[in-house]
Amino acid sequence: MTPQGATESPSLERARVNPADVVAAAAARRGGRIAASPAPSRVLSLDALRGTVVAGMLLVNNMIWTAATPRQLMHAPWGTGVTFTDMILPWFVLVVGIAIPAAGRRRAGKRPAAVRVLRRAAVLVGLGILIDSAAARSLTVGMDVLQLLGLSYLVAAPLARTPAWSRLATAGGLLAAYGGLLTLVPVPGLPPGVFQEHRNVIQYINDVYLARFAIAGILAVAPAGALAVIGTVAGDVLSSGRIALVAKTAVFAAAGAALCAGGAAWARWLPLSKDLWTPPYALVAGGLGLLLLAACHLCFEVARLRRLAVPLAVLGSNPLVGYVASALFAVAAMQTWPNPWSRGGALALHPTLLDPLGGAVGAVAAGWIYTGSVIALWWLVLFALYRRRIFIRV
């Protein structure tokens, strides 16, 4: 899902050791062969962070909802704050930004930078349209997860070579402008700052001006793009050869805590809302994402707990495959298809699998077994690519 790779830390560069090579070798040692490792110049903590987000995505996207489903594994209802599930998309956006600086250096000279950026954004948007169209069984153009990721990347990538202070100022300006739109701009029949589920300035602009062009929701690119821009600054720190490993962890932790505190303070006037992508929501999600990065960096770069990173690195090495393939699988599983064994009959994967299993172990247990099985399936698929050094990028 994100540009791959980042430069190694100074200590590892001197030793000419790739931490991901160490991870793959340790994982394959029992089998008497050396497993494939990611391409040189990867940072294990970034792959682990990506893998954490992909794992979360696989979990929440494949939940079978029942009355016993934990609240954190569902999107929060309107006006009730946010949940773990609501964090997955902004974490993807943040990781896109974190990976931009190193990926840009690694691909320098291969083709003009503007062409690379436009091509990548277009592919992400196109894949998003493919998933939406598969779900609708007809061409569907609109704004969804990959479309937002592609456009956020389009905002952040051109700024990646500008000074860090100017990027942070740009991100702050985007968040302030979007927050001003939410709180200061009135719409017919509503005073400024009204936040009802179907009555707010964003909904009004979407319905009146943007829906006709199939771009309702595009305003969320402002806060999401700001989050990706913040990620590019974190990416500079991650790939820097002049900052000590422990200092990097401290920077990520301090920045994450500061964003969380700023978002929580802003939420006193502007509520946390995934539906509206309010600036406090973007800041809190970004802060938690940076705290996750700090934890990954501490464990896998500072403490060198390489073996523990293997399961996450497998998922994080091919996030695009993990997202697109699993999304198309989920779409197929939820739809009804002609039954080849019964003329005129229909076949749907979910009831075909879950009804007998639910009768045997109960609906709740059957749901968890299904979710766990899907996650295991995609982990094995991505592990096969990981061992063969196949890393699909756009």
VOKETOR-351545 format. One record per residue (C-alpha): residue number from 1; x, y, z. Coordinates in nm, 2 decimals, padded with zeros to 4 digits. Example, Ala and Ser with C-alpha at 12.3 -4.5 7.8 and 13.67 -1.06 7.14 Angstrom:
# VOKETOR-351545
+-----+--------+--------+--------+
!   k !   east !  north !     up !
+-----+--------+--------+--------+
!   1 !  01.23 ! -00.45 !  00.78 !
!   2 !  01.37 ! -00.11 !  00.71 !
+-----+--------+--------+--------+
# end
This chain:
# VOKETOR-351545
+-----+--------+--------+--------+
!   k !   east !  north !     up !
+-----+--------+--------+--------+
!   1 !  00.00 !  00.00 !  00.00 !
!   2 !  00.29 !  00.23 !  00.05 !
!   3 !  00.61 !  00.30 ! -00.12 !
!   4 !  00.86 !  00.03 ! -00.01 !
!   5 !  01.19 !  00.07 !  00.16 !
!   6 !  01.40 !  00.31 !  00.36 !
!   7 !  01.77 !  00.35 !  00.43 !
!   8 !  01.93 !  00.16 !  00.72 !
!   9 !  02.05 !  00.32 !  01.04 !
!  10 !  02.43 !  00.42 !  01.05 !
!  11 !  02.53 !  00.13 !  01.28 !
!  12 !  02.39 ! -00.13 !  01.04 !
!  13 !  02.52 !  00.04 !  00.73 !
!  14 !  02.87 !  00.02 !  00.87 !
!  15 !  02.83 ! -00.35 !  00.93 !
!  16 !  02.67 ! -00.40 !  00.59 !
!  17 !  02.38 ! -00.59 !  00.75 !
!  18 !  02.02 ! -00.56 !  00.65 !
!  19 !  01.80 ! -00.62 !  00.95 !
!  20 !  01.53 ! -00.78 !  00.73 !
!  21 !  01.79 ! -01.03 !  00.60 !
!  22 !  01.85 ! -01.13 !  00.96 !
!  23 !  01.48 ! -01.17 !  01.02 !
!  24 !  01.43 ! -01.39 !  00.71 !
!  25 !  01.73 ! -01.60 !  00.79 !
!  26 !  01.62 ! -01.66 !  01.14 !
!  27 !  01.27 ! -01.75 !  01.03 !
!  28 !  01.41 ! -02.01 !  00.78 !
!  29 !  01.69 ! -02.15 !  01.00 !
!  30 !  01.48 ! -02.45 !  01.11 !
!  31 !  01.41 ! -02.55 !  00.76 !
!  32 !  01.78 ! -02.56 !  00.67 !
!  33 !  01.76 ! -02.29 !  00.40 !
!  34 !  01.78 ! -01.91 !  00.38 !
!  35 !  01.45 ! -01.75 !  00.32 !
!  36 !  01.41 ! -01.46 !  00.08 !
!  37 !  01.46 ! -01.13 !  00.23 !
!  38 !  01.31 ! -00.79 !  00.14 !
!  39 !  01.50 ! -00.58 ! -00.10 !
!  40 !  01.81 ! -00.39 !  00.04 !
!  41 !  01.75 ! -00.06 !  00.21 !
!  42 !  01.43 ! -00.17 !  00.39 !
!  43 !  01.37 ! -00.06 !  00.75 !
!  44 !  01.23 ! -00.34 !  00.96 !
!  45 !  01.04 ! -00.11 !  01.19 !
!  46 !  00.86 !  00.04 !  00.90 !
!  47 !  00.76 ! -00.30 !  00.76 !
!  48 !  00.65 ! -00.40 !  01.11 !
!  49 !  00.43 ! -00.08 !  01.14 !
!  50 !  00.29 ! -00.15 !  00.80 !
!  51 !  00.22 ! -00.51 !  00.90 !
!  52 !  00.05 ! -00.40 !  01.21 !
!  53 ! -00.19 ! -00.18 !  01.01 !
!  54 ! -00.25 ! -00.46 !  00.75 !
!  55 ! -00.32 ! -00.70 !  01.04 !
!  56 ! -00.57 ! -00.46 !  01.19 !
!  57 ! -00.73 ! -00.41 !  00.85 !
!  58 ! -00.77 ! -00.79 !  00.79 !
!  59 ! -00.92 ! -00.82 !  01.14 !
!  60 ! -01.18 ! -00.55 !  01.11 !
!  61 ! -01.27 ! -00.61 !  00.74 !
!  62 ! -01.34 ! -00.98 !  00.80 !
!  63 ! -01.53 ! -00.96 !  01.12 !
!  64 ! -01.86 ! -01.14 !  01.13 !
!  65 ! -02.07 ! -00.90 !  01.33 !
!  66 ! -02.28 ! -01.04 !  01.61 !
!  67 ! -02.42 ! -00.90 !  01.93 !
!  68 ! -02.10 ! -01.01 !  02.10 !
!  69 ! -01.86 ! -00.83 !  01.86 !
!  70 ! -01.64 ! -00.59 !  02.06 !
!  71 ! -01.71 ! -00.23 !  02.01 !
!  72 ! -01.35 ! -00.16 !  01.92 !
!  73 ! -01.38 ! -00.39 !  01.61 !
!  74 ! -01.67 ! -00.19 !  01.47 !
!  75 ! -01.68 !  00.17 !  01.34 !
!  76 ! -01.81 !  00.40 !  01.62 !
!  77 ! -02.17 !  00.52 !  01.57 !
!  78 ! -02.21 !  00.89 !  01.50 !
!  79 ! -02.14 !  01.11 !  01.80 !
!  80 ! -01.98 !  00.84 !  02.01 !
!  81 ! -01.61 !  00.91 !  01.94 !
!  82 ! -01.38 !  00.67 !  01.76 !
!  83 ! -01.27 !  00.31 !  01.79 !
!  84 ! -00.97 !  00.10 !  01.69 !
!  85 ! -01.15 !  00.03 !  01.36 !
!  86 ! -01.16 !  00.40 !  01.29 !
!  87 ! -00.78 !  00.42 !  01.32 !
!  88 ! -00.70 !  00.18 !  01.04 !
!  89 ! -00.75 !  00.42 !  00.75 !
!  90 ! -00.56 !  00.72 !  00.90 !
!  91 ! -00.28 !  00.49 !  00.99 !
!  92 ! -00.26 !  00.37 !  00.63 !
!  93 ! -00.24 !  00.74 !  00.53 !
!  94 !  00.03 !  00.81 !  00.78 !
!  95 !  00.24 !  00.51 !  00.67 !
!  96 !  00.21 !  00.63 !  00.31 !
!  97 !  00.37 !  00.96 !  00.42 !
!  98 !  00.64 !  00.79 !  00.63 !
!  99 !  00.76 !  00.58 !  00.34 !
! 100 !  00.77 !  00.86 !  00.08 !
! 101 !  01.12 !  01.02 !  00.16 !
! 102 !  01.32 !  00.69 !  00.14 !
! 103 !  01.12 !  00.56 ! -00.15 !
! 104 !  01.19 !  00.88 ! -00.34 !
! 105 !  01.57 !  00.85 ! -00.28 !
! 106 !  01.57 !  00.48 ! -00.38 !
! 107 !  01.38 !  00.55 ! -00.71 !
! 108 !  01.57 !  00.87 ! -00.79 !
! 109 !  01.67 !  00.87 ! -01.16 !
! 110 !  01.45 !  00.58 ! -01.27 !
! 111 !  01.19 !  00.82 ! -01.42 !
! 112 !  01.09 !  01.18 ! -01.36 !
! 113 !  00.96 !  01.23 ! -01.01 !
! 114 !  00.63 !  01.39 ! -01.13 !
! 115 !  00.56 !  01.09 ! -01.36 !
! 116 !  00.62 !  00.85 ! -01.07 !
! 117 !  00.39 !  01.04 ! -00.84 !
! 118 !  00.11 !  01.08 ! -01.09 !
! 119 !  00.13 !  00.72 ! -01.20 !
! 120 !  00.12 !  00.59 ! -00.84 !
! 121 ! -00.17 !  00.81 ! -00.74 !
! 122 ! -00.36 !  00.71 ! -01.06 !
! 123 ! -00.30 !  00.33 ! -00.99 !
! 124 ! -00.42 !  00.36 ! -00.63 !
! 125 ! -00.73 !  00.55 ! -00.74 !
! 126 ! -00.79 !  00.29 ! -01.02 !
! 127 ! -00.76 !  00.00 ! -00.78 !
! 128 ! -01.01 !  00.17 ! -00.55 !
! 129 ! -01.26 !  00.20 ! -00.83 !
! 130 ! -01.20 ! -00.17 ! -00.92 !
! 131 ! -01.29 ! -00.28 ! -00.56 !
! 132 ! -01.60 ! -00.05 ! -00.55 !
! 133 ! -01.71 ! -00.17 ! -00.89 !
! 134 ! -01.67 ! -00.53 ! -00.79 !
! 135 ! -01.88 ! -00.48 ! -00.48 !
! 136 ! -02.15 ! -00.30 ! -00.69 !
! 137 ! -02.12 ! -00.54 ! -00.99 !
! 138 ! -02.11 ! -00.23 ! -01.21 !
! 139 ! -01.87 !  00.05 ! -01.28 !
! 140 ! -01.87 !  00.27 ! -00.97 !
! 141 ! -01.66 !  00.59 ! -00.95 !
! 142 ! -01.64 !  00.76 ! -00.61 !
! 143 ! -01.43 !  00.82 ! -00.31 !
! 144 ! -01.32 !  00.53 ! -00.09 !
! 145 ! -01.01 !  00.40 !  00.09 !
! 146 ! -00.76 !  00.36 ! -00.19 !
! 147 ! -00.89 !  00.68 ! -00.37 !
! 148 ! -00.82 !  00.87 ! -00.05 !
! 149 ! -00.48 !  00.71 ! -00.01 !
! 150 ! -00.39 !  00.79 ! -00.37 !
! 151 ! -00.50 !  01.16 ! -00.34 !
! 152 ! -00.33 !  01.20 !  00.00 !
! 153 ! -00.01 !  01.07 ! -00.16 !
! 154 ! -00.05 !  01.32 ! -00.44 !
! 155 ! -00.06 !  01.60 ! -00.18 !
! 156 !  00.24 !  01.48 !  00.02 !
! 157 !  00.48 !  01.34 ! -00.23 !
! 158 !  00.56 !  01.67 ! -00.41 !
! 159 !  00.64 !  01.83 ! -00.08 !
! 160 !  00.87 !  01.56 !  00.05 !
! 161 !  01.19 !  01.75 ! -00.06 !
! 162 !  01.09 !  02.08 !  00.09 !
! 163 !  01.21 !  02.18 !  00.44 !
! 164 !  01.05 !  02.00 !  00.73 !
! 165 !  00.92 !  02.32 !  00.89 !
! 166 !  00.75 !  02.42 !  00.56 !
! 167 !  00.58 !  02.08 !  00.54 !
! 168 !  00.46 !  02.10 !  00.90 !
! 169 !  00.33 !  02.45 !  00.83 !
! 170 !  00.15 !  02.32 !  00.52 !
! 171 ! -00.01 !  02.04 !  00.72 !
! 172 ! -00.12 !  02.29 !  00.99 !
! 173 ! -00.26 !  02.52 !  00.73 !
! 174 ! -00.46 !  02.23 !  00.57 !
! 175 ! -00.60 !  02.13 !  00.91 !
! 176 ! -00.68 !  02.49 !  01.01 !
! 177 ! -00.86 !  02.56 !  00.68 !
! 178 ! -01.06 !  02.24 !  00.70 !
! 179 ! -01.15 !  02.31 !  01.07 !
! 180 ! -01.25 !  02.66 !  00.97 !
! 181 ! -01.48 !  02.52 !  00.70 !
! 182 ! -01.64 !  02.29 !  00.96 !
! 183 ! -01.69 !  02.56 !  01.23 !
! 184 ! -01.73 !  02.89 !  01.05 !
! 185 ! -01.91 !  02.83 !  00.72 !
! 186 ! -02.29 !  02.83 !  00.74 !
! 187 ! -02.52 !  02.64 !  00.50 !
! 188 ! -02.89 !  02.71 !  00.42 !
! 189 ! -03.10 !  02.63 !  00.71 !
! 190 ! -02.81 !  02.57 !  00.95 !
! 191 ! -02.59 !  02.79 !  01.16 !
! 192 ! -02.21 !  02.75 !  01.15 !
! 193 ! -02.07 !  02.46 !  01.34 !
! 194 ! -02.37 !  02.23 !  01.33 !
! 195 ! -02.26 !  01.86 !  01.34 !
! 196 ! -02.56 !  01.63 !  01.29 !
! 197 ! -02.51 !  01.31 !  01.11 !
! 198 ! -02.69 !  01.42 !  00.79 !
! 199 ! -02.69 !  01.79 !  00.85 !
! 200 ! -02.35 !  01.95 !  00.84 !
! 201 ! -02.15 !  02.17 !  00.60 !
! 202 ! -01.96 !  01.87 !  00.45 !
! 203 ! -02.27 !  01.68 !  00.38 !
! 204 ! -02.43 !  01.99 !  00.22 !
! 205 ! -02.13 !  02.05 ! -00.01 !
! 206 ! -02.12 !  01.68 ! -00.10 !
! 207 ! -02.49 !  01.66 ! -00.18 !
! 208 ! -02.52 !  01.99 ! -00.36 !
! 209 ! -02.19 !  02.03 ! -00.55 !
! 210 ! -01.98 !  01.72 ! -00.55 !
! 211 ! -02.21 !  01.42 ! -00.58 !
! 212 ! -02.30 !  01.50 ! -00.94 !
! 213 ! -01.93 !  01.46 ! -01.03 !
! 214 ! -01.89 !  01.14 ! -00.83 !
! 215 ! -01.64 !  01.30 ! -00.60 !
! 216 ! -01.84 !  01.33 ! -00.28 !
! 217 ! -01.60 !  01.29 !  00.01 !
! 218 ! -01.30 !  01.45 ! -00.17 !
! 219 ! -01.29 !  01.73 !  00.09 !
! 220 ! -01.14 !  01.47 !  00.33 !
! 221 ! -00.82 !  01.49 !  00.12 !
! 222 ! -00.73 !  01.81 !  00.31 !
! 223 ! -00.70 !  01.65 !  00.66 !
! 224 ! -00.58 !  01.32 !  00.52 !
! 225 ! -00.32 !  01.49 !  00.30 !
! 226 ! -00.21 !  01.69 !  00.61 !
! 227 ! -00.16 !  01.36 !  00.79 !
! 228 !  00.05 !  01.22 !  00.50 !
! 229 !  00.26 !  01.53 !  00.50 !
! 230 !  00.33 !  01.49 !  00.87 !
! 231 !  00.43 !  01.13 !  00.79 !
! 232 !  00.69 !  01.25 !  00.54 !
! 233 !  00.87 !  01.44 !  00.83 !
! 234 !  00.86 !  01.12 !  01.04 !
! 235 !  01.00 !  00.94 !  00.73 !
! 236 !  01.29 !  01.19 !  00.72 !
! 237 !  01.38 !  01.11 !  01.08 !
! 238 !  01.34 !  00.73 !  01.02 !
! 239 !  01.58 !  00.72 !  00.73 !
! 240 !  01.83 !  00.98 !  00.86 !
! 241 !  02.19 !  00.87 !  00.90 !
! 242 !  02.27 !  01.15 !  01.15 !
! 243 !  02.02 !  01.07 !  01.43 !
! 244 !  02.09 !  00.80 !  01.68 !
! 245 !  01.85 !  00.50 !  01.70 !
! 246 !  01.74 !  00.58 !  02.06 !
! 247 !  01.69 !  00.94 !  01.97 !
! 248 !  01.47 !  00.84 !  01.67 !
! 249 !  01.25 !  00.64 !  01.90 !
! 250 !  01.23 !  00.94 !  02.14 !
! 251 !  01.13 !  01.17 !  01.86 !
! 252 !  00.85 !  00.94 !  01.74 !
! 253 !  00.72 !  00.90 !  02.09 !
! 254 !  00.73 !  01.27 !  02.17 !
! 255 !  00.57 !  01.37 !  01.84 !
! 256 !  00.30 !  01.11 !  01.88 !
! 257 !  00.22 !  01.22 !  02.23 !
! 258 !  00.21 !  01.59 !  02.12 !
! 259 ! -00.03 !  01.51 !  01.83 !
! 260 ! -00.26 !  01.31 !  02.06 !
! 261 ! -00.26 !  01.59 !  02.32 !
! 262 ! -00.33 !  01.85 !  02.05 !
! 263 ! -00.61 !  01.65 !  01.90 !
! 264 ! -00.77 !  01.59 !  02.24 !
! 265 ! -00.75 !  01.96 !  02.32 !
! 266 ! -00.90 !  02.06 !  01.99 !
! 267 ! -01.17 !  01.80 !  02.04 !
! 268 ! -01.32 !  02.02 !  02.31 !
! 269 ! -01.45 !  02.25 !  02.04 !
! 270 ! -01.45 !  02.02 !  01.73 !
! 271 ! -01.55 !  01.65 !  01.80 !
! 272 ! -01.36 !  01.35 !  01.69 !
! 273 ! -01.54 !  01.22 !  01.38 !
! 274 ! -01.42 !  00.97 !  01.12 !
! 275 ! -01.72 !  01.05 !  00.90 !
! 276 ! -01.62 !  01.41 !  00.87 !
! 277 ! -01.25 !  01.35 !  00.91 !
! 278 ! -01.23 !  01.63 !  01.16 !
! 279 ! -00.88 !  01.77 !  01.23 !
! 280 ! -00.88 !  01.64 !  01.60 !
! 281 ! -00.95 !  01.29 !  01.46 !
! 282 ! -00.66 !  01.32 !  01.22 !
! 283 ! -00.43 !  01.45 !  01.49 !
! 284 ! -00.52 !  01.18 !  01.74 !
! 285 ! -00.50 !  00.90 !  01.48 !
! 286 ! -00.17 !  01.04 !  01.36 !
! 287 ! -00.04 !  01.06 !  01.72 !
! 288 ! -00.13 !  00.70 !  01.79 !
! 289 !  00.03 !  00.59 !  01.47 !
! 290 !  00.36 !  00.76 !  01.56 !
! 291 !  00.34 !  00.60 !  01.90 !
! 292 !  00.31 !  00.26 !  01.72 !
! 293 !  00.61 !  00.35 !  01.51 !
! 294 !  00.80 !  00.44 !  01.83 !
! 295 !  00.72 !  00.10 !  01.97 !
! 296 !  00.82 ! -00.08 !  01.65 !
! 297 !  01.14 !  00.11 !  01.63 !
! 298 !  01.23 !  00.04 !  01.99 !
! 299 !  01.16 ! -00.33 !  01.96 !
! 300 !  01.31 ! -00.40 !  01.62 !
! 301 !  01.58 ! -00.14 !  01.57 !
! 302 !  01.70 ! -00.05 !  01.92 !
! 303 !  01.64 ! -00.38 !  02.11 !
! 304 !  01.69 ! -00.58 !  01.79 !
! 305 !  01.41 ! -00.83 !  01.86 !
! 306 !  01.42 ! -00.94 !  01.50 !
! 307 !  01.24 ! -01.27 !  01.52 !
! 308 !  00.94 ! -01.11 !  01.68 !
! 309 !  00.91 ! -00.89 !  01.37 !
! 310 !  00.88 ! -01.17 !  01.12 !
! 311 !  00.50 ! -01.21 !  01.13 !
! 312 !  00.44 ! -00.84 !  01.09 !
! 313 !  00.72 ! -00.79 !  00.83 !
! 314 !  00.55 ! -01.06 !  00.62 !
! 315 !  00.23 ! -00.85 !  00.61 !
! 316 !  00.41 ! -00.52 !  00.58 !
! 317 !  00.62 ! -00.62 !  00.28 !
! 318 !  00.33 ! -00.65 !  00.04 !
! 319 !  00.06 ! -00.43 !  00.18 !
! 320 ! -00.09 ! -00.35 ! -00.16 !
! 321 ! -00.15 ! -00.72 ! -00.22 !
! 322 ! -00.28 ! -00.76 !  00.13 !
! 323 ! -00.54 ! -00.49 !  00.09 !
! 324 ! -00.66 ! -00.53 ! -00.27 !
! 325 ! -00.66 ! -00.91 ! -00.28 !
! 326 ! -00.83 ! -00.95 !  00.06 !
! 327 ! -01.09 ! -00.68 ! -00.03 !
! 328 ! -01.18 ! -00.85 ! -00.35 !
! 329 ! -01.20 ! -01.18 ! -00.16 !
! 330 ! -01.43 ! -01.02 !  00.10 !
! 331 ! -01.65 ! -00.88 ! -00.18 !
! 332 ! -01.68 ! -01.22 ! -00.34 !
! 333 ! -01.75 ! -01.39 ! -00.01 !
! 334 ! -02.04 ! -01.16 !  00.06 !
! 335 ! -02.21 ! -01.19 ! -00.28 !
! 336 ! -02.43 ! -01.46 ! -00.42 !
! 337 ! -02.31 ! -01.66 ! -00.71 !
! 338 ! -02.48 ! -01.92 ! -00.94 !
! 339 ! -02.44 ! -02.27 ! -00.80 !
! 340 ! -02.27 ! -02.50 ! -01.05 !
! 341 ! -02.41 ! -02.81 ! -00.87 !
! 342 ! -02.77 ! -02.70 ! -00.87 !
! 343 ! -02.95 ! -02.56 ! -01.17 !
! 344 ! -03.11 ! -02.23 ! -01.09 !
! 345 ! -02.96 ! -02.24 ! -00.74 !
! 346 ! -02.74 ! -01.98 ! -00.57 !
! 347 ! -02.43 ! -02.01 ! -00.36 !
! 348 ! -02.29 ! -01.76 ! -00.11 !
! 349 ! -01.96 ! -01.83 !  00.07 !
! 350 ! -02.06 ! -01.68 !  00.41 !
! 351 ! -02.37 ! -01.89 !  00.48 !
! 352 ! -02.22 ! -02.19 !  00.31 !
! 353 ! -01.93 ! -02.19 !  00.56 !
! 354 ! -02.08 ! -02.03 !  00.86 !
! 355 ! -02.42 ! -02.20 !  00.89 !
! 356 ! -02.28 ! -02.56 !  00.94 !
! 357 ! -02.00 ! -02.43 !  01.16 !
! 358 ! -02.24 ! -02.21 !  01.36 !
! 359 ! -02.46 ! -02.51 !  01.42 !
! 360 ! -02.16 ! -02.70 !  01.56 !
! 361 ! -01.99 ! -02.44 !  01.78 !
! 362 ! -02.23 ! -02.15 !  01.80 !
! 363 ! -02.25 ! -01.83 !  01.59 !
! 364 ! -02.00 ! -01.63 !  01.79 !
! 365 ! -01.73 ! -01.90 !  01.79 !
! 366 ! -01.80 ! -01.96 !  01.42 !
! 367 ! -01.75 ! -01.59 !  01.34 !
! 368 ! -01.41 ! -01.59 !  01.52 !
! 369 ! -01.30 ! -01.91 !  01.35 !
! 370 ! -01.39 ! -01.76 !  01.01 !
! 371 ! -01.21 ! -01.43 !  01.08 !
! 372 ! -00.90 ! -01.61 !  01.21 !
! 373 ! -00.90 ! -01.84 !  00.91 !
! 374 ! -00.91 ! -01.56 !  00.66 !
! 375 ! -00.63 ! -01.37 !  00.84 !
! 376 ! -00.42 ! -01.69 !  00.84 !
! 377 ! -00.49 ! -01.75 !  00.47 !
! 378 ! -00.37 ! -01.41 !  00.36 !
! 379 ! -00.07 ! -01.43 !  00.59 !
! 380 !  00.03 ! -01.75 !  00.42 !
! 381 ! -00.02 ! -01.60 !  00.08 !
! 382 !  00.20 ! -01.30 !  00.17 !
! 383 !  00.46 ! -01.53 !  00.33 !
! 384 !  00.49 ! -01.72 !  00.01 !
! 385 !  00.56 ! -01.39 ! -00.17 !
! 386 !  00.80 ! -01.28 !  00.11 !
! 387 !  01.01 ! -01.60 !  00.08 !
! 388 !  01.04 ! -01.56 ! -00.29 !
! 389 !  01.14 ! -01.19 ! -00.27 !
! 390 !  00.83 ! -01.08 ! -00.46 !
! 391 !  00.73 ! -00.73 ! -00.35 !
! 392 !  00.46 ! -00.57 ! -00.56 !
! 393 !  00.47 ! -00.19 ! -00.58 !
! 394 !  00.30 !  00.07 ! -00.80 !
+-----+--------+--------+--------+
# end
